[in-house]
Amino acid sequence: MTAYYNEIDPYAAQWLRNLIQEGLIAKGDVDERSISDVKPNELMGYTQCHFFAGIGIWSLALRNAGWPDDKPVWTGSCPCQPFSSAGAGKGFDDERHLWPDFHWLIQQCQPTVVFGEQVARGGGLEWIDLVQTEMEASGYEFGASILSSGGFGASQIRERFFFCADTKRIGQQGQGGRIEPKHPAENFYREAGWFVDAVQGGALPFVCGRHNGNSSGMDRLRAIGNAIDPNVATNFIRAYMECRP
């Protein structure tokens, strides 16, 4: 029942440790190295792995959605700067395009369920196309939807791609080995109603309290600004759980 948090920003990393100490997110270890330096064998024994962890909103959202701390899952909101309309526009050539590192770890460790998020504007569409293509090639069913914080009671639009990939219904294990379906995403999209019908609004705080105690307002604003909206993430996870019990 131990979580792994990977976060390179020291301020956000300490915030994570404080949240863990207060029991507000899943207990675990915080690793401040770059994801590029993480080896697959170092993740053995962890039930949940949260990459680009920020201030732990994916862990908070999982708990709020009713996902137990001891239920395996990976999450990762890759840096948006390479693809954001507010960024330099380098896209896949930006050194902060870290999806290849995340995908490599997924390929090596084969987590059952992966949740993620990315900016929906600018180069976000090209990014999500790449992620879907590579995840399906790696044996995952994949689904994504553009969700807006404004649709969940927030005062801002904040549109983001939220995606989920899982292996639960792909093929079957037996003496003959793994049997892949002709169209890996077919079942997932057949149940696409969970993107809309199963998503319910709610009222959750934007952040989960207890920052790292530092008085620097800019650091705190940056940590919050880079975080996902927990309300949207919670309802996205709930929707997934309804069609993937």
C-alpha positions as CSV (number, residue, x, y, z in Angstrom):
1,M,0.0,0.0,0.0
2,T,2.9,2.3,-0.8
3,A,2.8,5.0,-3.5
4,Y,5.7,6.4,-5.5
5,Y,5.7,10.1,-6.4
6,N,8.1,11.4,-9.0
7,E,8.5,15.2,-8.9
8,I,11.6,17.3,-9.8
9,D,10.4,20.7,-8.3
10,P,11.8,20.8,-4.7
11,Y,9.0,23.0,-3.5
12,A,6.3,20.7,-4.8
13,A,8.2,17.7,-3.6
14,Q,8.2,19.0,-0.1
15,W,4.5,19.8,-0.4
16,L,3.9,16.2,-1.3
17,R,5.8,15.0,1.8
18,N,3.7,17.3,4.0
19,L,0.5,16.0,2.4
20,I,1.7,12.4,3.0
21,Q,2.5,13.1,6.6
22,E,-1.0,14.6,7.1
23,G,-2.6,11.6,5.5
24,L,-4.2,13.7,2.8
25,I,-2.8,11.6,-0.1
26,A,-1.7,8.0,-0.3
27,K,1.4,7.3,1.8
28,G,4.6,6.7,-0.1
29,D,8.0,7.9,-1.2
30,V,8.9,11.1,-3.1
31,D,11.6,10.9,-5.7
32,E,13.0,14.2,-6.9
33,R,15.0,12.8,-9.9
34,S,14.1,13.3,-13.5
35,I,11.8,10.6,-14.9
36,S,14.6,9.9,-17.3
37,D,16.7,8.6,-14.5
38,V,14.1,6.2,-13.1
39,K,14.7,2.5,-13.7
40,P,11.8,0.0,-14.0
41,N,13.2,-2.2,-11.2
42,E,13.1,0.7,-8.8
43,L,9.3,0.8,-9.1
44,M,8.8,-2.8,-8.0
45,G,6.8,-3.1,-4.8
46,Y,4.9,0.2,-5.3
47,T,1.1,-0.2,-5.7
48,Q,0.6,3.3,-7.2
49,C,3.0,5.3,-9.2
50,H,2.5,9.0,-9.8
51,F,4.8,10.7,-12.3
52,F,5.0,14.5,-12.8
53,A,3.2,14.3,-9.4
54,G,3.1,18.1,-8.7
55,I,1.2,18.5,-5.4
56,G,-0.5,15.1,-5.5
57,I,-3.8,15.9,-7.1
58,W,-4.1,12.6,-8.9
59,S,-3.8,10.8,-5.6
60,L,-6.3,13.1,-4.1
61,A,-8.7,12.6,-7.0
62,L,-8.3,8.8,-6.8
63,R,-9.3,8.8,-3.1
64,N,-12.2,11.2,-3.7
65,A,-13.5,8.9,-6.5
66,G,-13.4,5.9,-4.1
67,W,-10.3,4.3,-5.6
68,P,-8.5,2.5,-2.7
69,D,-4.9,3.3,-1.9
70,D,-4.1,-0.4,-2.3
71,K,-5.5,-0.7,-5.8
72,P,-2.8,-0.5,-8.5
73,V,-2.7,2.5,-10.8
74,W,-0.3,4.8,-12.6
75,T,-0.8,8.4,-13.3
76,G,1.1,11.1,-15.2
77,S,0.4,14.6,-16.4
78,C,3.4,15.2,-18.8
79,P,4.7,18.7,-19.0
80,C,2.4,20.9,-21.1
81,Q,4.8,23.6,-22.0
82,P,6.0,22.0,-25.3
83,F,2.4,21.9,-26.6
84,S,0.7,24.8,-24.9
85,S,-0.3,27.8,-27.0
86,A,1.4,29.9,-24.4
87,G,4.7,28.1,-24.7
88,A,7.6,28.4,-27.2
89,G,5.9,26.0,-29.6
90,K,8.7,23.5,-29.9
91,G,6.4,20.6,-29.6
92,F,8.1,17.2,-29.9
93,D,11.5,18.9,-30.2
94,D,11.2,20.4,-26.7
95,E,13.4,18.8,-24.1
96,R,10.4,18.8,-21.8
97,H,8.6,16.4,-24.1
98,L,8.9,13.5,-21.6
99,W,6.2,11.2,-22.9
100,P,8.9,8.9,-24.4
101,D,10.4,8.3,-20.9
102,F,6.9,7.8,-19.4
103,H,5.9,5.4,-22.2
104,W,9.1,3.4,-21.8
105,L,8.5,2.8,-18.1
106,I,4.9,1.8,-18.9
107,Q,6.2,-0.7,-21.5
108,Q,8.7,-2.2,-19.1
109,C,6.4,-2.4,-16.0
110,Q,3.0,-3.0,-17.7
111,P,0.7,-1.3,-15.2
112,T,-2.9,-2.4,-15.5
113,V,-4.4,1.1,-15.5
114,V,-2.9,4.5,-16.5
115,F,-4.6,7.9,-16.1
116,G,-3.1,11.0,-17.6
117,E,-3.8,14.6,-18.7
118,Q,-2.6,17.1,-21.2
119,V,-3.4,20.6,-22.5
120,A,-6.2,20.4,-25.1
121,R,-5.2,23.5,-27.1
122,G,-2.1,24.2,-29.2
123,G,-0.2,21.0,-29.9
124,G,-2.3,18.9,-27.5
125,L,-4.2,17.1,-30.3
126,E,-1.0,15.9,-31.9
127,W,0.3,14.8,-28.5
128,I,-2.8,12.8,-27.6
129,D,-2.7,11.2,-31.1
130,L,0.9,10.0,-30.4
131,V,0.0,8.7,-27.0
132,Q,-3.1,6.8,-28.2
133,T,-1.1,5.3,-31.1
134,E,1.8,4.1,-28.9
135,M,-0.4,2.9,-26.0
136,E,-2.6,0.8,-28.3
137,A,0.6,-0.6,-30.0
138,S,1.7,-1.5,-26.4
139,G,-1.5,-3.6,-25.9
140,Y,-3.7,-1.1,-24.1
141,E,-7.3,0.0,-24.7
142,F,-7.3,3.8,-24.8
143,G,-9.9,6.5,-24.4
144,A,-9.6,10.3,-24.1
145,S,-12.0,13.2,-23.7
146,I,-11.7,17.0,-23.6
147,L,-13.1,18.2,-20.2
148,S,-13.4,21.7,-19.0
149,S,-13.2,22.9,-15.4
150,G,-16.0,25.3,-16.3
151,G,-18.3,22.3,-16.7
152,F,-17.7,21.3,-13.1
153,G,-18.5,24.6,-11.4
154,A,-15.2,26.4,-11.8
155,S,-15.0,30.0,-12.9
156,Q,-12.4,29.2,-15.6
157,I,-12.6,27.2,-18.8
158,R,-9.3,25.2,-18.3
159,E,-9.9,22.6,-21.1
160,R,-7.7,19.5,-20.8
161,F,-7.4,16.1,-22.4
162,F,-8.0,13.5,-19.8
163,F,-7.1,9.9,-20.9
164,C,-7.2,6.4,-19.5
165,A,-5.5,3.3,-20.8
166,D,-6.1,-0.2,-19.4
167,T,-5.3,-3.8,-20.2
168,K,-8.3,-5.5,-18.4
169,R,-10.2,-6.6,-21.5
170,I,-7.5,-7.1,-24.0
171,G,-7.1,-10.7,-25.0
172,Q,-6.8,-13.5,-22.5
173,Q,-3.9,-15.3,-20.9
174,G,-3.5,-19.0,-21.5
175,Q,-1.3,-21.7,-22.7
176,G,-1.4,-20.2,-26.2
177,G,-0.2,-16.9,-24.9
178,R,-1.8,-13.5,-25.2
179,I,-4.6,-13.1,-27.8
180,E,-5.0,-9.6,-29.1
181,P,-8.3,-8.3,-30.4
182,K,-8.4,-7.0,-34.0
183,H,-9.2,-3.4,-32.8
184,P,-7.7,-2.8,-29.3
185,A,-9.9,0.3,-28.6
186,E,-13.1,-1.2,-29.9
187,N,-14.7,-2.1,-26.6
188,F,-13.6,1.1,-24.9
189,Y,-15.2,3.3,-27.5
190,R,-18.3,1.2,-27.6
191,E,-18.8,2.4,-24.0
192,A,-17.9,6.0,-24.8
193,G,-21.0,7.1,-22.9
194,W,-18.9,7.1,-19.7
195,F,-17.3,10.2,-21.0
196,V,-20.5,12.1,-20.7
197,D,-23.3,10.2,-19.1
198,A,-21.3,8.9,-16.2
199,V,-19.5,12.1,-15.4
200,Q,-21.2,13.9,-12.5
201,G,-20.4,17.4,-11.1
202,G,-19.5,18.0,-7.5
203,A,-17.9,20.5,-5.2
204,L,-14.3,19.8,-4.3
205,P,-11.5,22.2,-3.3
206,F,-9.0,23.1,-6.0
207,V,-6.0,22.1,-3.9
208,C,-5.8,19.7,-1.0
209,G,-4.4,22.1,1.6
210,R,-1.0,22.1,3.5
211,H,1.7,23.5,1.2
212,N,5.3,23.2,2.2
213,G,5.3,26.1,4.7
214,N,7.5,28.3,2.5
215,S,6.2,31.9,2.3
216,S,7.1,32.4,-1.3
217,G,3.8,33.3,-3.1
218,M,5.3,32.7,-6.6
219,D,6.3,29.2,-5.8
220,R,2.9,28.4,-4.3
221,L,1.1,29.9,-7.3
222,R,3.3,28.0,-9.7
223,A,2.6,24.7,-7.9
224,I,-1.1,25.3,-7.9
225,G,-1.1,26.6,-11.5
226,N,0.6,23.5,-12.8
227,A,-1.8,21.2,-10.9
228,I,-4.8,19.5,-12.5
229,D,-8.3,20.3,-11.4
230,P,-9.2,17.6,-8.7
231,N,-12.9,18.0,-9.4
232,V,-12.5,17.1,-13.1
233,A,-10.1,14.3,-12.4
234,T,-12.3,12.8,-9.7
235,N,-15.3,12.6,-11.9
236,F,-13.2,11.3,-14.8
237,I,-12.0,8.5,-12.5
238,R,-15.5,7.8,-11.2
239,A,-16.8,7.5,-14.8
240,Y,-14.0,5.0,-15.6
241,M,-14.9,3.0,-12.5
242,E,-18.5,2.7,-13.6
243,C,-17.6,1.0,-16.9
244,R,-14.5,-0.8,-15.5
245,P,-15.6,-2.1,-12.1
